[in-house]
Amino acid sequence: MSTKITPLGDNVLIKIAAPETKTASGIFIPDSASNERSQQGKIVAVGDSKKIVVKKGQVVMFKKYGGEEIKIDNIDHVIVKNEEIIAIVE
């Protein structure tokens, strides 16, 4: 069963990207090497505020300690304020 969550106001729901498992030079990174979450993810839903400039489906970067971490259907997500989104990744 899929849970549907719609953020309110100027909040944005982001599915956190899986951490990189290999460096650019080809070295594999073990899971135990980093406990920090990724600062990048795909937008799943946006609130109803006119201030929001991002759209569902875009990949964005957000502040390191921004937002509220939640699990939806056992997948890591974060709900952040619109102003905590710092870049759109293309």
C-alpha positions in Angstrom: 0.0 0.0 0.0 1.3 3.4 -0.9 1.0 6.3 1.5 0.1 9.7 0.0 1.4 12.8 1.8 0.7 16.3 0.7 2.8 19.0 2.3 1.1 22.2 3.6 2.0 25.8 3.0 5.6 26.4 1.7 6.8 22.9 2.5 8.2 20.4 0.0 8.4 16.6 0.3 11.7 15.1 -1.1 12.7 11.5 -1.5 16.3 11.4 -0.3 18.7 10.0 -3.0 20.7 6.9 -2.2 24.2 7.7 -1.1 27.0 7.2 -3.6 28.6 3.8 -3.4 31.6 4.6 -5.6 33.9 7.6 -5.9 34.7 9.3 -9.3 38.0 7.4 -9.5 36.2 4.0 -9.0 36.9 3.3 -5.3 33.9 1.6 -3.6 32.6 3.3 -0.4 31.4 0.9 2.3 28.1 1.6 4.0 29.9 2.1 7.4 32.0 4.9 6.0 29.3 7.6 6.2 26.3 7.9 8.4 25.2 11.2 7.0 22.2 11.5 4.8 22.4 12.8 1.3 21.6 16.4 0.7 20.1 15.6 -2.7 16.7 14.1 -3.7 13.7 14.1 -6.0 10.7 16.2 -5.2 7.6 14.0 -4.6 5.1 16.7 -3.6 4.9 20.5 -3.0 2.7 22.6 -0.8 0.1 25.1 -2.0 2.2 28.3 -1.4 2.8 30.7 -4.3 6.4 31.1 -3.1 7.4 27.6 -4.2 9.4 27.7 -7.4 10.3 24.0 -7.7 8.1 21.3 -9.3 7.3 17.6 -8.7 9.9 15.4 -10.3 12.8 17.8 -10.1 16.1 16.8 -8.4 17.2 19.3 -5.9 19.9 19.9 -3.2 18.8 21.1 0.3 20.5 22.4 3.4 22.5 19.8 5.3 20.5 20.0 8.6 17.3 21.3 7.1 13.9 19.7 7.2 12.2 16.9 9.1 13.2 13.3 8.3 10.4 10.8 7.8 9.9 7.3 6.4 7.1 6.7 3.9 6.6 3.0 2.9 10.1 2.3 4.5 11.8 4.9 2.2 13.7 7.9 3.6 12.1 11.3 2.8 12.5 14.8 4.2 10.0 17.6 4.4 11.7 21.0 4.0 10.7 24.6 3.8 10.9 26.1 0.3 13.8 28.4 1.4 15.9 25.3 2.6 16.2 24.2 -1.1 19.5 25.6 -2.3 19.8 24.3 -5.9 18.0 22.5 -8.8 20.2 19.7 -10.2 20.0 19.2 -14.0 
